[in-house]
Amino acid sequence: MPGIMLTLLFMAWSLFVAWRSGQTFGGEGRRFSLREKVALLPHVLPFLAVIAAILYVLYGGVATPSEAAGVGAMACVILVVVIYGMFLHSWPLTRIWTILSDSMKESVMILMIIGASALFSFTLSSLFVTQAVAEAIVAMEVNRWVLMAMINLFLLVAGFFLPPVAVILMTAPILLPIVTQSGFDPYWFAVIVTINLEIGLITPPVGLNLYVINGIVPGVSLPTVLKGVFPFMVCMVLGIILLCLFPEIATWLPDLLMGPAI
């Protein structure tokens, strides 16, 4: 449900931007007949095999999510070569090396950022900086919603500099007992933490996803990318506010499937 909520917020902003720029929604483009749509199916349906392969290795316990992404990439290459024959007809085989070279450059860039952030998080953890700040926040005798606001701000700032896994490992053991004692649902809090850390992935100075986008589209400058993602950051903050006002958005489905927490 929180994912659907965020999707609707993103869609609402996108529709607003399209409307503000004077774009119309449908009616002016070419309309395809049912026969033309059916004729295109053989070109589209093979990609269902890629989706099936990813779901099989992921939910079958064969591979981790990162490894499943590699399986999906390899399945796409096999699909193009075997079924579409693109490499043999319209693509020279030498382009494979270009693809591998570009992929290697992007991977090395991402791994360097992850490695540097991991070193930074290790330093903060060794010096007990993050843990000390978290303990100072939870030690304050304030209203539980003021406490939650401070925790949100702390997680947001921590996400600016540290990878999500590092923030969770360093702060969850400290924050979770205090959050549950304050009467907050742990599943709801997990969703709040996730959204906060996702905001951190698209905000500088680390902002891993910003550098990934900039690496994929080098012609678009990093400030332009940041300007483009800023409204979606606002949408995610709005999503956190909605979750605080209506916790049932996150707790309704778990309570329906597993029953309310005792």
Secondary structure as GFF3:
##gff-version 3
##sequence-region A 1 262
A	DSSP	alpha_helix	2	20	.	.	.	ID=ss1
A	DSSP	alpha_helix	34	44	.	.	.	ID=ss2
A	DSSP	alpha_helix	47	59	.	.	.	ID=ss3
A	DSSP	alpha_helix	65	78	.	.	.	ID=ss4
A	DSSP	pi_helix	79	84	.	.	.	ID=ss5
A	DSSP	alpha_helix	86	89	.	.	.	ID=ss6
A	DSSP	alpha_helix	95	126	.	.	.	ID=ss7
A	DSSP	alpha_helix	129	138	.	.	.	ID=ss8
A	DSSP	alpha_helix	144	161	.	.	.	ID=ss9
A	DSSP	alpha_helix	164	181	.	.	.	ID=ss10
A	DSSP	alpha_helix	186	200	.	.	.	ID=ss11
A	DSSP	alpha_helix	208	216	.	.	.	ID=ss12
A	DSSP	alpha_helix	222	245	.	.	.	ID=ss13
A	DSSP	alpha_helix	248	258	.	.	.	ID=ss14
###
